[in-house]
Amino acid sequence: MERTLVGVDLGGTKIEGAAIRVDDAGDLEVVVRERRPTLRDDGYEAVLDRVAALVRDVCDAASLSVATAPIGVGTPG
């Protein structure tokens, strides 16, 4: 069964999100990939807002529901 997953890489200078399709053989296909600056000097809440907006945009572009899409997040530290 083919599935599409969302991954987020939160870094000090950039936030990158991708929707990745995985087929039965385990082969991967990047469906959507977006990158934005973290703007960490804007504060914690602003960074969280940017991550949430990125996840919504990636899900929308990949025709996924943000409420049900499997999402993984990698963070620094």
N, C-alpha and C positions, 0 to 999 in steps of 0.2 A: 504494500500500500504506500503510495506516495504521500509525503507530508511536507508542509512548508513551515519552517521555524524562523524565529526572529532572534538575532543576536545583537547585543550592544556592547561596544568597547568604550568605556568612559576613561579618558585620560586627562592629564593635566592641561593639554593644549587643544585636544580635539575629542569630539564624541562621534563615533562612527556606528551606524546601524545598517543591518542587512537582513533581507529575507532570503532564506536559502531553502531550496527544494531538495529533498532527499528521496531517492527512489528505492525500490526493493533491493537493488544490488548494492546500495550504499553510496551510489554516485551522487555528487553534489552539483547543484547549479545555482549560481547567484541570480536571483530574480530582480532584486532591487538593492542598491547600495547608496547610502547617503552619508556625507561627512559635514560636520559643523564645528566651529570653534567652541571650546568649553566656556570661555569667558569667566574663569573661576574668580576673578577679582570682583565680579558682580555679586558674589555671595552664594551660599548654600541653596537657598530657595530658587534663585535664578538658574542655577545649574540643574536642579531637579526639574524645573519647568522646561528647560531645553531638552533634557532626556525624554520627558513625557511627550513633548511635541514631536521629537524625532521618531519615537516609537509609533505614535499615531500616524505620522506621514508615511513611514515605511509600510505599516499595515494597510493603509489606504491604497498606496501604490501597488501593493501585492494582492489587493482584494481579500484581505484577511480581517477578521473581527479582532479588534484590540482586546476585547473582553475574553476571547477564547484562544487566541494564538499563543503557542508555547514561546516564552521569551526567556532568554538567558542574558545575564549582565556580568561583564568582567570589569572590575574596578581596581584602581591602583592600591598598593599597600597590602 
